[in-house]
Amino acid sequence: MTDTKPGTVGELRASGYKVRRVKEEMRKNLIEKMRKGEELFPGIIGYENTVIPQLENAVLSGQDLILLGERGQAKSRLIRSLANLLDDEVPAMAGCEINDNPYSPICRACQDRVATMGDDVEITWIGRERRYGEKLATPDITIADLIGEVDPIKVAEGRYLSDELTIHYGLIPRTNRGIFCINELPDLVERIQVGLLNILEERDVQIRGYLVRMPLDIFVVASANPEDYTNRGRIITPLKDRCGSEIRTHYPKTSETEIAIMEQERSIFTDEDIKLSVPGYMKEIIAELTALARRSPDVNQRSGVSVRVSITNYENLVSNSVRRSIKLGEEFAAPRVSDLPYILASTGGKVELESMDEGREEQIIEKLIQTAVLNIFNKYFNVQYFDDLVAQFERGVSFEVSEMMRIDEYMEIVGKSDSLAEAVRKLSADENPATVTSAVEFVLEGLHLNRKLNKDKVAGKSQYRGHHAFL
């Protein structure tokens, strides 16, 4: 579109501009993006071969849809990304509350203006951000919020209640010619869902006894959690019937996907002068912890274990390593196994347990952390690789580590064992010396969890020793 865009209905008509219905517009733009190989849903990871093809089919079919999935599965982000399929801007009747089509207005005010002024009626150009509406469903939502209500001020001005001009439009009409999203649809009480049936299918609704016909041009998408169907509410069958596709979202299917999401979504600050490095195995431990929680019988699987658990755990793990470096005055930072207790704060609030016994939550999470460390350690090493190191411990060698130990103290530990030094070289792939501390703790904790070493906790420190060292 040039800078000299048409300013009236007549100029728009003379320009040859074609107004498409919103579903036609989205379909056309989707096809163009697919042919150009453009990214359709930026920032969405792990849905390339599952959810996204179904979304594409729904748009190509012109179907309204429901995204069904547990919390933390990027449903809201996916829905908001659909706005990228709208045109950059489209013409609408100037001053219209519901973005009326200049060629075929549906509200009485615009119809009256066209009847009076004809092609001289002014138009405006609205961007895609004004064509996306969203509402979180709650039990207190009314038809007035979504559809509209008689405006008492307009009645006081002298209009009759039966006059359509007395209506104050709700969210859905104000998103005419755009995308309207209802998050957590089952939380919408059933009588309000019935109201949606009328406005979206039959195209009429009664407001204070006055029948208003609204042939809205709208793409409707809703999100829902399967748990809601039994615990808080349900989607009425006629409404589900009118939504063309119900698409099931899911959690990351691989550790690599979970880690990619963690890396993309975690908070990053550019004002730090500390050189941070996060070893791959520490990221894998965080991802493995979430995967274990999603399978654990101690965790309520109906409510799900959000990807936000991985993201916030990763953030806290990194933050504690930075905090240590600040307090010790060190230039380098890397997360260690001894930092893992600090993710209890970010896990506990997001994981719903089956048992509500006091103190049980922390025990369950600590057990999940230990299992995650063990699984990742056994992925990297065969425990027999450390027979020489274990033999050293049995002869009386012991190592102490702690969250606040300095890097140079870990260097001394590595110098006392060739097999430990070799393992550290294998794990520490970069030039950040703080990764040595991570590698040492990872190896010692892995041997302890494989029952090759004893571990004693004293005054904030962990001492690793052989089983028979003090017998």
C-alpha positions in Angstrom: 0.0 0.0 0.0 1.4 3.4 -0.9 1.5 6.5 1.3 -1.6 7.9 -0.5 -4.1 5.4 0.8 -7.7 5.9 -0.1 -9.6 8.1 2.4 -13.2 7.5 1.5 -15.3 4.6 0.4 -15.5 6.0 -3.1 -11.7 6.3 -3.4 -11.3 2.8 -2.1 -13.8 1.5 -4.6 -12.0 3.3 -7.4 -8.7 1.9 -6.4 -10.0 -1.6 -7.0 -9.3 -2.8 -3.5 -10.9 -6.1 -2.6 -12.1 -6.6 0.9 -11.6 -10.3 1.9 -13.4 -12.0 4.8 -10.9 -12.6 7.6 -10.7 -16.4 7.0 -10.0 -15.8 3.3 -7.3 -13.2 4.2 -5.6 -15.6 6.7 -5.7 -18.5 4.2 -4.2 -16.3 1.5 -1.4 -15.0 3.7 -0.7 -18.5 5.0 -0.3 -19.9 1.5 2.1 -17.1 0.6 4.2 -17.7 3.7 4.3 -21.4 3.1 5.5 -20.9 -0.5 8.2 -18.5 0.6 9.3 -20.9 3.4 8.7 -18.2 6.0 8.5 -19.1 9.7 4.8 -19.2 10.6 5.0 -19.3 14.4 8.1 -17.6 15.7 9.4 -18.8 19.0 7.4 -22.1 18.9 9.6 -25.1 19.4 8.8 -28.8 19.2 5.5 -28.6 17.3 6.9 -28.6 13.8 5.6 -32.1 13.0 2.6 -32.3 15.3 0.6 -29.2 16.2 1.6 -26.8 13.5 0.5 -28.9 10.5 -2.9 -29.3 12.2 -3.1 -25.5 12.7 -2.2 -25.0 9.0 -5.0 -27.3 8.0 -7.5 -25.5 10.2 -6.6 -22.1 8.6 -6.6 -23.6 5.1 -10.1 -25.0 5.8 -11.4 -21.8 7.3 -12.2 -23.5 10.6 -12.6 -22.0 14.1 -10.6 -24.1 16.5 -9.9 -25.1 20.1 -6.3 -25.7 21.4 -6.6 -28.4 24.1 -3.6 -29.0 26.4 -2.2 -28.8 29.9 -0.7 -25.6 31.3 2.6 -24.4 29.9 2.2 -25.9 26.4 2.4 -22.5 24.6 -1.3 -22.4 23.7 -1.6 -18.7 24.3 1.6 -17.9 22.3 0.4 -20.1 19.4 -3.0 -18.3 19.4 -1.4 -14.8 19.4 0.9 -15.9 16.6 -2.1 -16.4 14.4 -2.3 -12.6 14.2 0.8 -12.7 11.9 -1.5 -14.2 9.2 -3.6 -11.0 9.1 -2.8 -8.2 6.6 -0.6 -5.4 7.9 -3.6 -3.1 7.7 -7.1 -3.1 6.3 -9.7 -0.4 5.6 -12.6 0.1 7.9 -15.4 2.7 8.4 -13.9 5.7 10.2 -15.2 6.0 13.8 -16.9 2.6 13.7 -16.8 0.6 17.0 -16.8 -2.7 15.2 -14.4 -2.1 12.3 -17.1 -2.3 9.6 -16.4 -3.3 6.1 -16.5 -0.1 4.0 -18.3 -2.0 1.2 -20.9 -3.7 3.4 -21.4 -2.2 6.9 -23.4 -4.2 9.4 -23.9 -1.7 12.2 -26.8 0.7 12.1 -24.7 3.8 12.6 -22.5 3.1 9.5 -25.5 2.0 7.4 -27.1 5.4 8.2 -24.0 7.3 7.2 -23.7 5.4 3.9 -27.4 6.1 3.2 -26.8 9.8 3.8 -23.3 10.4 2.4 -22.8 7.5 0.0 -19.2 7.1 -1.3 -18.1 10.2 0.6 -18.0 8.4 3.9 -14.5 8.4 5.4 -12.5 5.3 6.0 -9.5 4.5 8.2 -6.8 1.9 8.1 -6.4 -0.4 11.0 -3.3 -2.5 11.8 -3.4 -6.2 12.8 -2.8 -5.4 16.5 -6.3 -3.8 16.6 -7.8 -6.8 15.0 -6.9 -9.3 17.7 -9.0 -9.6 20.8 -8.5 -11.9 23.8 -10.5 -12.7 27.0 -9.6 -14.9 29.9 -12.8 -16.9 30.7 -13.9 -16.5 34.3 -17.2 -17.5 35.9 -18.2 -13.9 36.4 -18.2 -13.0 32.6 -21.5 -11.8 31.3 -23.1 -11.5 27.9 -22.6 -7.8 28.2 -18.8 -8.3 28.4 -18.7 -10.4 25.3 -21.6 -9.3 23.2 -22.9 -6.0 24.4 -25.4 -4.2 26.6 -27.9 -1.3 26.4 -26.0 1.9 27.2 -28.1 3.9 29.7 -26.4 7.1 28.7 -27.6 6.7 25.1 -31.1 6.0 26.4 -30.9 9.2 28.5 -30.0 11.1 25.4 -33.4 10.4 24.0 -33.1 7.1 22.1 -35.6 4.3 22.4 -34.5 1.0 24.0 -35.5 -0.7 20.8 -33.0 1.4 18.9 -29.9 -0.5 17.9 -27.9 2.7 18.4 -28.4 2.3 22.2 -26.1 -0.7 22.3 -22.6 -0.6 23.8 -20.8 -3.4 22.0 -18.8 -6.1 23.8 -15.4 -7.6 23.0 -16.5 -9.9 20.2 -18.2 -7.3 18.0 -15.3 -5.0 18.6 -13.0 -7.7 17.1 -15.1 -7.9 14.0 -13.0 -8.7 10.9 -10.3 -10.1 13.2 -9.3 -12.9 15.5 -11.0 -13.4 18.9 -9.6 -15.7 21.5 -11.2 -17.1 24.6 -8.6 -18.6 27.0 -9.7 -21.4 29.4 -13.1 -21.7 27.6 -14.5 -24.4 30.1 -14.4 -21.7 32.9 -17.1 -19.8 30.9 -20.5 -20.7 32.5 -22.8 -22.7 30.2 -25.4 -20.1 29.7 -22.7 -17.7 28.4 -21.4 -20.4 26.0 -25.0 -20.6 24.7 -24.8 -16.9 23.9 -21.7 -17.5 21.9 -23.6 -20.1 19.9 -26.0 -17.5 18.8 -23.6 -14.8 17.9 -21.2 -17.0 16.1 -23.5 -19.4 14.2 -27.1 -18.0 14.1 -25.7 -14.4 14.0 -28.2 -13.0 16.4 -28.4 -12.3 20.1 -31.0 -10.8 22.4 -29.9 -7.8 24.5 -32.4 -6.7 27.0 -35.1 -8.4 24.9 -34.0 -6.6 21.7 -33.0 -9.0 18.8 -29.8 -7.8 17.2 -28.5 -9.5 14.0 -24.8 -9.3 13.6 -23.2 -11.2 10.7 -19.8 -10.8 12.2 -16.7 -11.6 10.2 -14.5 -13.3 12.8 -12.0 -16.1 13.3 -12.6 -17.7 16.7 -10.0 -19.7 18.6 -10.2 -21.0 22.2 -7.9 -22.7 24.6 -8.8 -25.3 27.2 -7.1 -27.6 29.7 -8.4 -31.2 29.8 -8.5 -31.0 33.6 -11.2 -28.3 33.3 -13.7 -30.7 31.7 -14.0 -32.6 35.0 -12.9 -30.2 37.7 -14.3 -26.8 36.9 -16.5 -26.8 33.9 -17.0 -28.2 30.4 -17.4 -27.0 26.9 -21.0 -27.5 25.8 -21.4 -30.0 23.0 -23.0 -27.6 20.5 -20.2 -25.2 20.9 -17.5 -27.9 20.4 -19.5 -29.0 17.3 -19.2 -25.5 15.7 -15.5 -25.4 16.2 -14.0 -27.1 13.1 -10.8 -28.5 14.7 -9.8 -29.5 18.3 -6.0 -29.6 18.3 -4.1 -31.3 21.1 -0.9 -29.7 22.3 1.8 -31.5 24.2 5.0 -31.1 26.3 8.4 -31.4 24.6 9.0 -34.9 23.4 12.8 -34.8 23.8 15.4 -33.4 26.2 16.9 -31.4 23.3 13.6 -29.6 22.7 13.1 -28.9 26.4 16.6 -27.4 26.6 16.0 -25.3 23.5 12.9 -23.8 25.1 14.8 -23.2 28.3 17.5 -21.3 26.5 15.1 -19.3 24.4 12.8 -18.3 27.3 15.1 -17.7 30.3 15.7 -14.1 31.4 19.0 -12.8 30.1 20.7 -9.7 31.5 23.3 -7.8 29.5 24.8 -5.7 32.3 26.7 -8.5 34.0 30.5 -8.6 33.8 30.8 -12.2 35.0 31.7 -14.8 32.4 29.1 -17.4 32.7 29.2 -20.9 31.2 26.5 -23.6 31.7 27.7 -27.1 31.0 25.5 -29.2 28.9 25.0 -31.9 31.5 23.6 -29.3 34.0 21.0 -28.3 31.4 20.2 -31.9 30.8 19.7 -32.4 34.6 17.1 -29.6 34.6 15.3 -31.1 31.6 15.5 -34.6 33.0 14.0 -33.4 36.3 11.0 -32.0 34.5 10.6 -35.2 32.4 10.7 -37.3 35.6 8.1 -35.1 37.2 5.8 -35.6 34.2 6.0 -39.4 34.9 6.1 -39.4 38.7 3.1 -41.0 40.5 3.7 -38.5 43.3 2.9 -35.6 40.9 -0.6 -34.8 39.8 -0.5 -35.5 36.1 -3.9 -34.1 35.4 -2.7 -30.6 36.1 0.5 -31.2 34.2 4.1 -30.1 34.7 4.6 -26.9 32.8 7.7 -26.0 30.7 7.9 -23.0 33.0 9.2 -25.4 35.6 12.3 -26.0 33.4 12.7 -22.3 32.6 12.5 -21.0 36.1 14.7 -23.9 37.4 17.3 -23.0 34.8 17.1 -19.4 35.8 17.6 -20.1 39.5 20.4 -22.5 38.8 22.3 -19.8 36.8 21.5 -17.1 39.2 22.9 -19.0 42.2 26.2 -19.5 40.3 26.3 -15.8 39.5 25.5 -15.0 43.1 28.4 -17.1 44.3 30.9 -15.5 41.9 29.8 -12.0 43.1 30.3 -13.0 46.8 33.6 -14.7 46.1 34.8 -11.9 43.8 35.5 -14.4 41.0 35.3 -13.5 37.3 33.9 -16.8 36.1 30.7 -18.7 37.0 29.2 -22.1 36.2 26.3 -23.9 37.9 27.2 -26.9 40.1 25.4 -29.8 41.6 25.5 -28.0 45.0 23.4 -25.3 43.4 20.5 -27.7 42.7 18.8 -27.3 46.1 18.0 -23.7 45.1 15.6 -24.9 42.4 13.2 -26.2 45.1 11.8 -22.7 45.3 11.0 -22.6 41.6 9.7 -26.2 41.4 7.5 -26.3 44.5 5.1 -23.6 43.4 4.5 -25.1 39.9 4.3 -28.9 40.7 1.0 -30.1 42.2 1.6 -33.2 44.3 -0.8 -36.0 45.0 0.1 -36.1 48.7 -0.4 -32.9 50.8 1.5 -34.2 53.8 3.6 -31.4 55.4 7.3 -31.7 54.4 6.5 -34.3 51.7 6.9 -31.9 48.9 10.5 -31.1 49.5 11.4 -34.8 49.9 9.7 -35.7 46.6 11.5 -32.9 44.7 14.9 -33.8 46.2 14.4 -37.4 45.2 13.5 -36.3 41.6 16.7 -34.1 41.5 18.8 -37.0 42.7 17.3 -39.3 40.1 17.9 -36.7 37.4 21.6 -36.4 38.3 22.0 -40.1 38.4 20.3 -40.6 35.0 22.4 -38.0 33.3 25.7 -39.2 34.9 25.0 -42.7 33.7 24.4 -41.3 30.2 27.9 -39.7 30.2 29.9 -42.4 32.1 30.1 -46.1 32.8 30.7 -46.2 36.5 33.5 -48.8 36.1 35.5 -46.0 34.4 36.2 -44.7 37.9 37.4 -47.9 39.6 40.8 -46.3 40.2 39.3 -43.2 41.7 36.9 -45.3 43.9 40.0 -47.3 45.1 41.6 -44.1 46.2 38.7 -43.3 48.3 38.7 -46.7 49.9 42.4 -46.1 50.8 41.3 -43.1 52.9 41.2 -40.2 50.4 38.2 -37.8 50.9 37.1 -34.7 49.1 35.1 -31.8 50.5 33.0 -29.6 48.2 30.4 -26.9 48.9 28.3 -24.2 47.2 30.7 -21.4 48.3 34.1 -23.1 47.6 36.4 -21.2 45.4 37.5 -22.4 41.9 41.2 -22.8 42.9 40.2 -25.3 45.7 38.5 -27.5 43.1 41.7 -27.3 41.0 43.6 -28.8 44.0 41.1 -31.7 44.1 41.5 -32.5 40.4 45.3 -32.6 40.9 45.0 -35.4 43.3 43.4 -38.0 40.9 44.4 -38.8 37.3 41.0 -40.4 36.6 39.1 -37.5 38.0 41.3 -35.1 36.0 40.5 -37.1 32.8 36.8 -37.0 33.5 37.0 -33.2 34.1 38.8 -32.8 30.8 36.0 -34.8 29.1 33.3 -32.6 30.7 34.9 -29.2 30.6 34.9 -28.3 26.9 35.4 -24.6 27.2 38.0 -22.3 28.7 35.9 -21.2 31.7 37.7 -22.5 34.8 34.4 -22.5 36.7 33.3 -25.5 34.7 35.9 -27.5 36.5 34.0 -27.1 39.7 30.8 -28.3 38.0 32.6 -31.3 36.5 34.1 -32.3 39.9 30.8 -32.1 41.7 29.0 -33.9 38.9 31.4 -36.9 39.0 31.5 -37.1 42.8 27.7 -36.9 43.1 27.3 -39.4 40.3 29.5 -41.9 42.1 27.7 -41.4 45.3 24.3 -41.9 43.7 25.7 -45.1 42.1 26.6 -46.2 45.6 30.3 -46.1 45.0 31.0 -43.3 47.6 29.5 -42.2 50.9 28.5 -38.6 51.3 28.3 -36.7 54.6 26.8 -33.3 54.9 28.5 -31.1 57.6 28.2 -27.4 58.2 27.0 -26.7 54.6 29.7 -28.9 53.1 29.5 -32.3 51.4 32.3 -34.8 52.1 32.7 -37.7 49.8 34.6 -40.8 51.1 34.9 -44.5 50.5 32.6 -47.0 52.1 35.3 -48.5 54.2 37.6 -45.6 54.6 37.0 -45.1 58.4 36.4 -48.7 59.4 
